[in-house]
Every structure is written in structure tokens, then in C-alpha cells.
Amino acid sequence: MTESCIFCDIANGKTDTQFLYEDDRMVVFKDIRPHAPVHLLIVPRRHIRSINDIDVDQDGLLIGQMMDVARQMAAHQGVGQSGYKLLFNVERGGGQVIFHLHLHVLGGWEKK
């Protein structure tokens, strides 16, 4: 990768972003432009441009782990039972503006 990638910088600790979760494969942090009361981003540390660029053999486990972390983070944020959305924006036409794979966790519209 020759271009600068803000999510690579964030995931590799080159910014002052506060992580809600991190391990050797991914980080989780709050979206700076939230579209819901709870809006988290799950970002792999390794650069993968888009969901269109995943290799199932190499990345399938990572995608499953991202889903599991999303479930855990939704529960931790208090929206696990009330409901939440998981969203991958794919390519510009699908709303992707940062070309580093990331999963949105959105919820909290109606907490009970």
C-alpha cells in the first residue's frame, strides 16, 4: 500500500484515538461522525481495501471475528438486547468513503 490510510494510522496507534477494544487483529473506536446514539467502527489492523477485496481463505476467519467483536461491543454498549445494525459500506456507490475495510455497529435509538 503506497497511499496514506487514516484507518491504518488509527489501527496501528499513530493517532490519539481511544480504543474501546483492541487485540492483535482489530481495534474498535467511536465514529467521529455518529449516525446513531451508539456508532462504533471495527477496523482490522491489516489493510484490506474493501469487502470486495477479501479472500475467503485468508480473511474469512477475520470477518467472523469482527462479527463476534461487534456482538460483544453491542452488549457492552447496552444495545445488545434492544437491537443494533451491522453495516459494511462497499465501494463509493455503497457509501464507502474510507477505503479500508470496517464494520459499523449502530444502535441505541430506543434503549429500554
DSSP file (Angstrom, degrees, kcal/mol; ACC not computed):
  #  RESIDUE AA STRUCTURE BP1 BP2  ACC     N-H-->O    O-->H-N    N-H-->O    O-->H-N    TCO  KAPPA ALPHA  PHI   PSI    X-CA   Y-CA   Z-CA
    1    1 A M              0   0    0      0, 0.0     4,-0.1     0, 0.0    46,-0.0   0.000 360.0 360.0 360.0 124.4    0.0    0.0    0.0
    2    2 A T        +     0   0    0      2,-0.1     2,-0.1     0, 0.0     0, 0.0   0.704 360.0  81.6-103.2 -25.0    1.5    3.3   -1.1
    3    3 A E  S    S-     0   0    0      1,-0.1     2,-0.2     0, 0.0     0, 0.0  -0.468  87.8-103.0 -81.6 153.4   -1.2    5.7   -0.2
    4    4 A S        -     0   0    0     -2,-0.1     2,-0.5     4,-0.0    -1,-0.1  -0.550  35.5-162.4 -72.4 139.4   -1.8    7.1    3.3
    5    5 A C     >  -     0   0    0     -2,-0.2     4,-2.3     1,-0.1     3,-0.2  -0.971  15.0-156.5-130.1 116.2   -4.7    5.4    5.1
    6    6 A I  H  > S+     0   0    0     -2,-0.5     4,-2.7     1,-0.2     5,-0.2   0.867  97.1  52.1 -60.3 -37.7   -6.2    7.0    8.1
    7    7 A F  H  > S+     0   0    0      2,-0.2     4,-2.8     1,-0.2    -1,-0.2   0.844 107.7  51.8 -71.4 -31.0   -7.6    3.7    9.4
    8    8 A C  H  > S+     0   0    0     -3,-0.2     4,-1.8     2,-0.2     6,-0.2   0.927 111.4  48.2 -64.2 -43.9   -4.1    2.1    9.1
    9    9 A D  H  <>S+     0   0    0     -4,-2.3     5,-3.0     2,-0.2     6,-0.4   0.933 115.3  44.2 -61.3 -46.0   -2.8    5.0   11.1
   10   10 A I  H ><5S+     0   0    0     -4,-2.7     3,-1.9     1,-0.2     5,-0.3   0.959 113.8  48.8 -62.4 -51.6   -5.5    4.7   13.8
   11   11 A A  H 3<5S+     0   0    0     -4,-2.8    -1,-0.2     1,-0.3    -2,-0.2   0.772 111.8  50.4 -62.6 -26.7   -5.3    0.9   14.0
   12   12 A N  T 3<5S-     0   0    0     -4,-1.8    -1,-0.3    -5,-0.2    -2,-0.2   0.180 118.8-107.1-100.9  18.0   -1.5    1.0   14.4
   13   13 A G  T < 5S+     0   0    0     -3,-1.9    -3,-0.2     1,-0.1    -2,-0.1   0.694  79.7 129.4  74.5  20.7   -1.6    3.6   17.2
   14   14 A K      < +     0   0    0     -5,-3.0     2,-0.2    -6,-0.2    -4,-0.2   0.383  67.8  50.0 -90.0   5.2   -0.3    6.5   15.1
   15   15 A T  S    S-     0   0    0     -6,-0.4    -9,-0.0    -5,-0.3     0, 0.0  -0.770  91.5-109.3-128.7 176.4   -3.2    8.8   16.4
   16   16 A D        +     0   0    0     -2,-0.2     2,-0.1     2,-0.1    -6,-0.1   0.097  63.3 146.6 -96.0  24.4   -4.6    9.6   19.8
   17   17 A T        -     0   0    0      1,-0.1     2,-0.6    -7,-0.0    -2,-0.1  -0.375  48.3-129.3 -62.4 132.6   -7.8    7.6   19.1
   18   18 A Q        -     0   0    0     -2,-0.1    12,-0.5    12,-0.1     2,-0.4  -0.759  20.7-144.0 -87.0 123.2   -9.2    5.9   22.2
   19   19 A F        -     0   0    0     -2,-0.6    10,-0.2     1,-0.1     3,-0.1  -0.700  17.0-167.0 -88.8 136.4   -9.9    2.3   21.6
   20   20 A L  S    S+     0   0    0      8,-3.0     2,-0.3    -2,-0.4     9,-0.2   0.661  84.8   4.2 -86.6 -21.9  -12.9    0.6   23.3
   21   21 A Y  E     +A   28   0A   0      7,-1.2     7,-2.4    -3,-0.1    -1,-0.4  -0.969  69.5 172.2-157.8 145.3  -11.4   -2.8   22.3
   22   22 A E  E     +A   27   0A   0     -2,-0.3     2,-0.2     5,-0.2     5,-0.2  -0.964   5.8 158.7-156.5 146.9   -8.2   -4.0   20.7
   23   23 A D        -     0   0    0      3,-2.4    -2,-0.0    -2,-0.3     0, 0.0  -0.791  61.4 -76.6-145.3-168.6   -6.4   -7.2   20.0
   24   24 A D  S    S+     0   0    0     -2,-0.2     3,-0.1     1,-0.2    21,-0.0   0.645 127.9  40.5 -73.0 -11.9   -3.7   -8.3   17.5
   25   25 A R  S    S+     0   0    0      1,-0.2    20,-2.7    20,-0.1    21,-0.5   0.730 120.8   1.2-105.1 -28.9   -6.3   -8.4   14.6
   26   26 A M  E     - B   0  44A   0     18,-0.3    -3,-2.4    19,-0.1     2,-0.3  -0.960  50.4-141.3-156.9 166.7   -8.5   -5.4   15.1
   27   27 A V  E     -AB  22  43A   0     16,-2.2    16,-2.7    -2,-0.3     2,-0.4  -0.931  11.6-150.4-131.7 157.9   -9.5   -2.2   17.0
   28   28 A V  E     +AB  21  42A   0     -7,-2.4    -8,-3.0    -2,-0.3    -7,-1.2  -0.999  25.3 155.2-130.9 133.4  -12.8   -0.7   17.9
   29   29 A F  E     - B   0  41A   0     12,-1.8    12,-3.0    -2,-0.4     2,-0.2  -0.960  45.1 -86.0-150.1 165.5  -13.5    3.0   18.4
   30   30 A K  E     - B   0  40A   0    -12,-0.5    10,-0.2    -2,-0.3     2,-0.2  -0.514  44.9-112.4 -75.8 140.9  -16.3    5.5   18.3
   31   31 A D        -     0   0    0      8,-2.8     8,-0.1    -2,-0.2    -1,-0.1  -0.523  16.8-141.7 -68.4 136.5  -17.2    7.1   14.9
   32   32 A I  S    S+     0   0    0      1,-0.3    -1,-0.1    -2,-0.2    -2,-0.0   0.648 100.7  41.6 -77.9 -12.9  -16.3   10.8   14.9
   33   33 A R  S    S-     0   0    0      6,-0.1    -1,-0.3     0, 0.0    -2,-0.0  -0.614  90.8-162.9-127.2  71.8  -19.5   11.5   12.8
   34   34 A P        -     0   0    0      0, 0.0     5,-0.1     0, 0.0    72,-0.0  -0.229  22.1-169.9 -66.0 143.2  -22.0    9.2   14.5
   35   35 A H  S    S+     0   0    0      1,-0.1    71,-0.1     3,-0.1     3,-0.1   0.182  77.3  29.8-109.6  10.6  -25.3    8.3   12.8
   36   36 A A  S    S-     0   0    0      1,-0.1    72,-0.1     3,-0.0     3,-0.1  -0.969  92.4 -99.1-159.7 160.2  -26.8    6.8   15.9
   37   37 A P  S    S+     0   0    0      0, 0.0     2,-0.5     0, 0.0    71,-0.2   0.868 122.5  36.9 -55.1 -36.0  -26.5    7.2   19.7
   38   38 A V  E    S+ C   0 107A   0     69,-2.6    69,-2.1    -3,-0.1     2,-0.3  -0.980  74.5 159.7-115.0 117.7  -24.1    4.2   19.6
   39   39 A H  E     + C   0 106A   0     -2,-0.5    -8,-2.8    67,-0.2     2,-0.3  -0.839  10.0 169.2-142.7 101.5  -21.9    4.2   16.5
   40   40 A L  E     -BC  30 105A   0     65,-2.4    65,-2.4    -2,-0.3     2,-0.4  -0.767  23.0-143.6-111.0 155.2  -18.7    2.2   16.6
   41   41 A L  E     -BC  29 104A   0    -12,-3.0   -12,-1.8    -2,-0.3     2,-0.6  -0.981   3.7-158.0-119.5 131.6  -16.2    1.2   14.0
   42   42 A I  E     -BC  28 103A   0     61,-2.6    61,-2.3    -2,-0.4   -14,-0.2  -0.950  20.2-177.5-108.3 118.2  -14.5   -2.2   13.9
   43   43 A V  E     -B   27   0A   0    -16,-2.7   -16,-2.2    -2,-0.6    59,-0.2  -0.964  23.4-130.9-126.0 121.9  -11.3   -1.9   11.9
   44   44 A P  E     -B   26   0A   0      0, 0.0   -18,-0.3     0, 0.0   -33,-0.2  -0.398  15.4-135.1 -64.4 146.6   -8.8   -4.7   11.1
   45   45 A R  S    S+     0   0    0    -20,-2.7     2,-0.3   -34,-0.1   -19,-0.1   0.868  89.9  74.1 -69.3 -36.0   -5.2   -3.8   11.7
   46   46 A R  S    S-     0   0    0    -21,-0.5     2,-0.5     1,-0.1   -21,-0.0  -0.616  96.9-110.1 -79.8 135.6   -4.2   -5.2    8.4
   47   47 A H        +     0   0    0     -2,-0.3     2,-0.4    53,-0.1    -2,-0.1  -0.525  43.0 167.0 -71.0 120.0   -5.1   -3.1    5.4
   48   48 A I        -     0   0    0     -2,-0.5    53,-4.1    -4,-0.2     6,-0.1  -0.989  27.5-147.3-127.8 122.3   -7.9   -4.6    3.3
   49   49 A R        -     0   0    0     -2,-0.4     2,-0.3    51,-0.3    -1,-0.1   0.881  65.5 -23.1 -62.1 -45.2   -9.3   -2.1    0.9
   50   50 A S    >   -     0   0    0     50,-0.1     3,-2.0    49,-0.1     4,-0.2  -0.959  66.0 -93.6-159.7 165.6  -13.0   -3.2    0.8
   51   51 A I  G >  S+     0   0    0     -2,-0.3     3,-1.2    38,-0.3    39,-0.1   0.806 123.6  64.7 -58.7 -27.3  -15.2   -6.2    1.3
   52   52 A N  G 3  S+     0   0    0      1,-0.2    -1,-0.3     3,-0.0    38,-0.0   0.661  99.1  53.7 -68.0 -15.2  -14.7   -6.8   -2.4
   53   53 A D  G <  S+     0   0    0     -3,-2.0    -1,-0.2     2,-0.1    -2,-0.2   0.333  80.8 116.1-104.3   5.8  -11.0   -7.4   -1.7
   54   54 A I    <   -     0   0    0     -3,-1.2     2,-0.6    -4,-0.2     3,-0.1  -0.462  55.6-145.2 -75.9 150.3  -11.3  -10.1    0.9
   55   55 A D     >> -     0   0    0      1,-0.1     4,-4.4    -2,-0.1     5,-0.6  -0.975   9.3-147.3-110.7 116.2  -10.0  -13.6    0.2
   56   56 A V  H  >5S+     0   0    0     -2,-0.6     4,-1.8     1,-0.2     5,-0.3   0.880  97.4  50.1 -56.0 -41.7  -12.3  -16.1    1.9
   57   57 A D  H  45S+     0   0    0      1,-0.2    -1,-0.2     2,-0.2     4,-0.2   0.903 123.9  29.7 -64.2 -40.2   -9.5  -18.5    2.6
   58   58 A Q  H  45S+     0   0    0     -3,-0.3     4,-0.2     1,-0.1    -2,-0.2   0.846 134.4  27.5 -86.8 -36.6   -7.3  -15.8    4.2
   59   59 A D  H  X5S+     0   0    0     -4,-4.4     4,-2.3     1,-0.1    -3,-0.2   0.490  89.9  93.8-110.7  -5.7   -9.9  -13.4    5.6
   60   60 A G  H  X<S+     0   0    0     -4,-1.8     4,-1.9    -5,-0.6     5,-0.1   0.896  89.7  48.0 -58.3 -43.1  -12.9  -15.5    6.4
   61   61 A L  H  > S+     0   0    0     -5,-0.3     4,-2.5    -4,-0.2    -1,-0.2   0.904 109.8  53.7 -64.4 -41.0  -11.9  -16.1   10.0
   62   62 A L  H  > S+     0   0    0     -4,-0.2     4,-2.5     2,-0.2    -2,-0.2   0.914 107.1  50.7 -60.1 -44.1  -11.2  -12.3   10.4
   63   63 A I  H  X S+     0   0    0     -4,-2.3     4,-1.9     1,-0.2    -1,-0.2   0.914 111.2  48.8 -62.2 -42.7  -14.7  -11.4    9.2
   64   64 A G  H  X S+     0   0    0     -4,-1.9     4,-2.1     1,-0.2    -1,-0.2   0.896 110.8  50.4 -62.4 -40.5  -16.2  -13.9   11.7
   65   65 A Q  H  X S+     0   0    0     -4,-2.5     4,-2.6     2,-0.2    -2,-0.2   0.873 107.2  54.2 -66.1 -37.0  -14.1  -12.5   14.5
   66   66 A M  H  X S+     0   0    0     -4,-2.5     4,-2.3     1,-0.2    -1,-0.2   0.906 108.6  49.5 -62.2 -40.7  -15.3   -8.9   13.5
   67   67 A M  H  X S+     0   0    0     -4,-1.9     4,-2.2     2,-0.2    -2,-0.2   0.901 110.8  49.5 -64.6 -40.7  -18.9  -10.1   13.8
   68   68 A D  H  X S+     0   0    0     -4,-2.1     4,-2.2     2,-0.2    -2,-0.2   0.914 111.3  48.2 -65.7 -42.4  -18.2  -11.7   17.2
   69   69 A V  H  X S+     0   0    0     -4,-2.6     4,-2.9     2,-0.2     5,-0.2   0.887 109.2  55.2 -64.4 -38.1  -16.5   -8.5   18.5
   70   70 A A  H  X S+     0   0    0     -4,-2.3     4,-2.5     2,-0.2    -2,-0.2   0.924 108.0  48.3 -59.6 -44.6  -19.5   -6.5   17.2
   71   71 A R  H  X S+     0   0    0     -4,-2.2     4,-1.9     2,-0.2    -2,-0.2   0.920 113.7  46.8 -61.3 -45.1  -21.9   -8.7   19.2
   72   72 A Q  H  X S+     0   0    0     -4,-2.2     4,-2.4     1,-0.2    -2,-0.2   0.905 113.2  48.3 -64.2 -42.5  -19.7   -8.2   22.3
   73   73 A M  H  X S+     0   0    0     -4,-2.9     4,-2.1     2,-0.2    -2,-0.2   0.872 108.2  54.4 -68.8 -36.8  -19.4   -4.5   21.8
   74   74 A A  H  <>S+     0   0    0     -4,-2.5     5,-2.7    -5,-0.2     6,-1.0   0.929 111.1  46.1 -60.9 -44.2  -23.2   -4.1   21.3
   75   75 A A  H ><5S+     0   0    0     -4,-1.9     3,-1.4     4,-0.3    -2,-0.2   0.930 112.1  50.7 -62.7 -44.8  -23.7   -5.8   24.6
   76   76 A H  H 3<5S+     0   0    0     -4,-2.4    -1,-0.2     1,-0.3    -2,-0.2   0.826 109.6  50.9 -63.0 -32.4  -21.1   -3.7   26.3
   77   77 A Q  T 3<5S-     0   0    0     -4,-2.1    -1,-0.3    -5,-0.1    -2,-0.2   0.433 119.3-110.8 -86.2  -0.3  -22.7   -0.5   24.9
   78   78 A G  T < 5S+     0   0    0     -3,-1.4     4,-0.2    -4,-0.3    -3,-0.2   0.662  95.7  96.8  83.5  17.0  -26.1   -1.6   26.2
   79   79 A V     >< +     0   0    0     -5,-2.7     4,-2.0    -6,-0.2    -4,-0.3   0.317  46.2 101.8-117.9   7.1  -27.8   -2.3   22.9
   80   80 A G  T  4 S+     0   0    0     -6,-1.0    -5,-0.2     1,-0.2     4,-0.2   0.858  95.1  28.7 -60.5 -37.5  -27.3   -6.0   22.6
   81   81 A Q  T  4 S+     0   0    0     -7,-0.2    -1,-0.2     2,-0.1    -2,-0.1   0.799 119.3  53.0 -94.7 -33.0  -30.9   -6.8   23.6
   82   82 A S  T  4 S-     0   0    0     -4,-0.2    -2,-0.2     1,-0.2    -1,-0.1   0.778 117.3-100.6 -75.5 -25.4  -32.7   -3.7   22.4
   83   83 A G     <  -     0   0    0     -4,-2.0    25,-0.8    -9,-0.1     2,-0.3  -0.187  39.5-164.9 120.6 151.2  -31.2   -4.1   18.9
   84   84 A Y  E     -D  107   0A   0     23,-0.2     2,-0.4    -4,-0.2    23,-0.2  -0.969  17.9-120.5-158.6 165.0  -28.4   -2.8   16.6
   85   85 A K  E     -D  106   0A   0     21,-3.4    21,-2.5    -2,-0.3     2,-0.4  -0.885  11.2-154.5-113.8 147.0  -27.3   -2.8   13.0
   86   86 A L  E     -D  105   0A   0     -2,-0.4     2,-0.4    19,-0.2    19,-0.2  -0.987  22.7-177.5-116.7 132.3  -24.1   -4.1   11.5
   87   87 A L  E     -D  104   0A   0     17,-2.0    17,-2.9    -2,-0.4     2,-0.6  -0.982  24.0-171.9-141.9 126.3  -23.1   -2.4    8.3
   88   88 A F        -     0   0    0     -2,-0.4     2,-0.5    15,-0.2    15,-0.1  -0.978  19.4-151.3-106.0 118.4  -20.3   -2.8    5.7
   89   89 A N        -     0   0    0     -2,-0.6     2,-0.5    13,-0.4   -38,-0.3  -0.793  15.6-155.8 -84.3 133.4  -20.4    0.0    3.2
   90   90 A V     >  -     0   0    0     -2,-0.5     4,-0.6     4,-0.3     5,-0.1  -0.941  46.9 -28.5-123.5 115.6  -18.9   -1.4   -0.1
   91   91 A E  T >4>S-     0   0    0     -2,-0.5     5,-2.3     2,-0.2     3,-1.4   0.258  89.0 -67.6  64.3 166.5  -17.3    0.9   -2.7
   92   92 A R  G >45S+     0   0    0      1,-0.3     3,-1.7     3,-0.2    -1,-0.2   0.870 133.8  54.9 -56.3 -42.9  -18.2    4.5   -3.3
   93   93 A G  G 345S+     0   0    0      1,-0.3    -1,-0.3     2,-0.1    -2,-0.2   0.706 108.2  50.9 -65.3 -20.1  -21.7    3.7   -4.7
   94   94 A G  G <<5S-     0   0    0     -3,-1.4    -4,-0.3    -4,-0.6    -1,-0.3   0.276 128.4 -95.5 -99.3   8.5  -22.4    1.8   -1.4
   95   95 A G  T < 5S+     0   0    0     -3,-1.7     2,-0.4     1,-0.3    -3,-0.2   0.479  72.8 148.2  95.5   3.0  -21.3    4.7    0.8
   96   96 A Q      < +     0   0    0     -5,-2.3    -1,-0.3     1,-0.2     3,-0.1  -0.597   8.8 162.0 -74.5 124.8  -17.7    3.7    1.5
   97   97 A V        +     0   0    0     -2,-0.4     2,-0.6     1,-0.2    -1,-0.2   0.605  64.8  55.3-115.9 -21.5  -15.6    6.8    1.9
   98   98 A I  S    S-     0   0    0      2,-0.1     2,-1.9     4,-0.0    -1,-0.2  -0.968  78.8-144.1-112.8 119.4  -12.6    5.4    3.6
   99   99 A F        +     0   0    0     -2,-0.6     2,-0.3    -3,-0.1   -49,-0.1  -0.429  69.2  96.2 -91.2  66.6  -11.1    2.5    1.6
  100  100 A H  S    S-     0   0    0     -2,-1.9   -51,-0.3   -53,-0.1   -50,-0.1  -0.919  88.1-100.2-145.7 121.9  -10.0    0.3    4.5
  101  101 A L        +     0   0    0    -53,-4.1     2,-0.3    -2,-0.3   -53,-0.1  -0.103  54.8 161.7 -46.4 132.1  -12.4   -2.4    5.5
  102  102 A H        -     0   0    0    -13,-0.2     2,-0.5   -59,-0.2   -13,-0.4  -0.983  31.6-139.2-156.0 149.4  -14.5   -1.5    8.5
  103  103 A L  E     -C   42   0A   0    -61,-2.3   -61,-2.6    -2,-0.3     2,-0.4  -0.937  16.6-144.0-113.2 126.6  -17.7   -2.6   10.1
  104  104 A H  E     -CD  41  87A   0    -17,-2.9   -17,-2.0    -2,-0.5     2,-0.5  -0.728   6.5-161.7 -88.5 137.3  -20.2   -0.2   11.6
  105  105 A V  E     +CD  40  86A   0    -65,-2.4   -65,-2.4    -2,-0.4     2,-0.4  -0.985  19.1 178.5-115.7 116.0  -22.1   -1.1   14.8
  106  106 A L  E     +CD  39  85A   0    -21,-2.5   -21,-3.4    -2,-0.5     2,-0.3  -0.960  18.2 106.4-124.9 136.0  -25.1    1.2   15.1
  107  107 A G  E     +CD  38  84A   0    -69,-2.1   -69,-2.6    -2,-0.4   -23,-0.2  -0.971  18.9 102.3-176.4-170.5  -27.8    1.3   17.8
  108  108 A G    >   +     0   0    0    -25,-0.8     3,-0.5    -2,-0.3   -24,-0.1   0.563  45.7 126.3  90.8   9.6  -29.3    2.9   20.8
  109  109 A W  T 3  S+     0   0    0      1,-0.3     2,-0.3   -26,-0.2   -25,-0.1   0.866  88.8  19.0 -65.9 -34.0  -32.2    4.7   19.1
  110  110 A E  T 3  S-     0   0    0    -27,-0.2     2,-0.3   -31,-0.0    -1,-0.3  -0.686  77.8-178.9-140.1  83.0  -34.6    3.1   21.6
  111  111 A K    <         0   0    0     -3,-0.5   -32,-0.1    -2,-0.3   -33,-0.0  -0.660 360.0 360.0 -83.2 137.9  -32.8    1.8   24.8
  112  112 A K              0   0    0     -2,-0.3    -1,-0.1     0, 0.0   -33,-0.1   0.320 360.0 360.0-127.3 360.0  -35.1    0.1   27.4
